[in-house]
């Protein structure tokens, strides 16, 4: 009987060592999709950005615009909360808002908007063609919708994309998942 228990204990130890080392994300694992590979825009700091220049930090990318009435400000407020939850680790994370409204979202307008949520957040803009190419590489939908008196709004996808420190797309998160789940997935990528 002791021999059986010892053998069973040995098997359990071996099986524990064979656990899948793949992180258990709260969002969808999109590793290997290479989403965002065509990102090439200008930051609110005037610098050019690609996935290559974002390497070294985990990046959380979202698409939106400064005149968004609901989804964008609530998403950015939630991401400011995520940064607080991360504490000191937040220095290893870059939140990036890519505008889908380059006509109105100049570097100055975008800088004032994102820094109102967190001074370390980065806004990216470019020509309509650059935005279109970048959005397509993330498989993001956006479209101008007519409003009253010649005004317009923008419909757009509202997901969060987590890129690891090597610039690879890793996690797709629904914008309603919550700050704790976002922080959880970021912490997995920071390991």
N, C-alpha and C positions, 0 to 999 in steps of 0.2 A: 504494500500500500504506500509506504514512504517513497519507494522508487517511482511509483505512478505519479504521486504528487510532485516530486522533484522534476520528473519529465514534463509534466503539465506546466509547471512554473517556468521551465526553460523554454518551452514552446511559446508561452505568453510573452516572455521577454523578447524573444526573436521577432514575434509578430508586432510588438510595440515598436521595434526598431524599423520595421518595414512600412510604417504609416506613410501615407502620401504626404510629401513635403509641400504640395501645392497649397498656396494660401486659400483660405475659405473666405472669399469676398462677400460682402452684403450685396454688391452690385453684380452685374454680368461680367464674367471674365472674357475680355476681348483680346487677350494675348495672341500675337501673331497676325492680327488683321492689318497692321501698319496704318491705321487711321491717322489722318493728320499729316501724312508724309509730305504734302505739298504746301504746308503752312509757310508763307513768306509775306510778312506784313511789317508795318512800322509801329513801334511802340509809342506810348504817350511821352516817353523820354527822348523821342527822336531817333532811336536806334532801330536797326533792322533785326527782325526776329524770325527764326526758323526753329524746327525741332532741335537742330544741332546747337543753336545758341541757348536753348532752354535746358540743355543737359546739365547735370550736376544737382538739380533739385527735382523733387516730385512736382509735376505741374497739374493743376486742376483747371481744365479749359471749359468755358461755356460760351455760348453765343447769345447776343442780346443787343439792346440799344438803349441810349440814355433817356429817350422819351417813353419808354415802356411803362405802362401804368401799373403793372402788378407783378408779373412773373420775375422780371429782372431785378427790381429792388428787393423783393422778398428773397430771391435766391442769393443775392450778394450779402444781404443781412445775415442769412443762414451761414454763408461761407465765412463771414467775419466771426460768427460764433464757433465755427469749426476751428479757426485759427486760435481762438482762446482755449478751446478744449485741448489742442495740441501742445500748448504751453511753449517750452523752449524748442520743441521740435518744429514749430511753425516757421522758424528761420530756414528750414530745409524744404519749404513748400512755396511754390509760386502759383497764385491764383491769377488766371488770365481770362479777361472778358474780350471776346472778339466781336466787334460791332457788325451788325447786318444792315446798318444804316450809315454808310460812309458819307452820304450827302450832307447830313446834319452833324454827325459825330466826328468833328475835327479832333486833332490831337489834344487841343486845349480843353474842349468840351468833355471829351472822354476822360482826360486826366482828372478834372474837377469831380466828375461823377464817381469814378472808381475809388479815388482817394477819400471820398466822403464815407465810404464803408470801411476802408482800411488803407492806410498810406502805402502799404507794400503791395497792394493789388496793382496789376498791370493791365492797361487797355491796349488793344491792337486795332489798327485801322489800315486802310489802303485804298486803292482805286476800286471801283465796282468790279472790275475784272479780277483783281487780286482776291477780293472778298469771295467772289463766286468760286474761284479755283480752290481756295482754302476750305470753304464750306463743303464743296463737293468732295474733298479728300477726307473730311470727317463724316460724310454722308448726312449733312445737315440740310434740312429744308428751311427756306425763308422766302417770303414774298411780300411785296408792297401791297397794301390794301387801301383803297380810297376812303377818305373821310370827308367830313363836312367842310365847306368853304375852301376847297383846294388842299386841305391838310391830308396827311396820310399817316398810317401806322404800319407796323411790320408784324406779320405772322412769322413765327420761327420755332424750330425745335428747342426744347428746354432741358435737355439732358446735360449731365456733367461727364467729362472725359478725364480720366486719370491717366497721366503719362508717367512712367517711372523715370528715375534719374538718368537713364541712358536714352531717353527720348522715345521710348516705345509705348504704344497705346496698350493699356493693361485692363482698365475697368470702365464700364459704362454704367452710370448711376442715374436713376430717375430723380428728377429735381424734388420729389416729395419724400425721399427716403429718410430724411432727417439728419441733423448735424452729427449725432453719435455714430450713425452708420457710415457717414462720409469719413469722419475721423478714424474709425476702425479700419477702413480700407486704405486710407493714407498711411496709417501706422504699419500695416502689413508691407507696404512698398518702401517704407523707410528702413526696414530691417536689413 
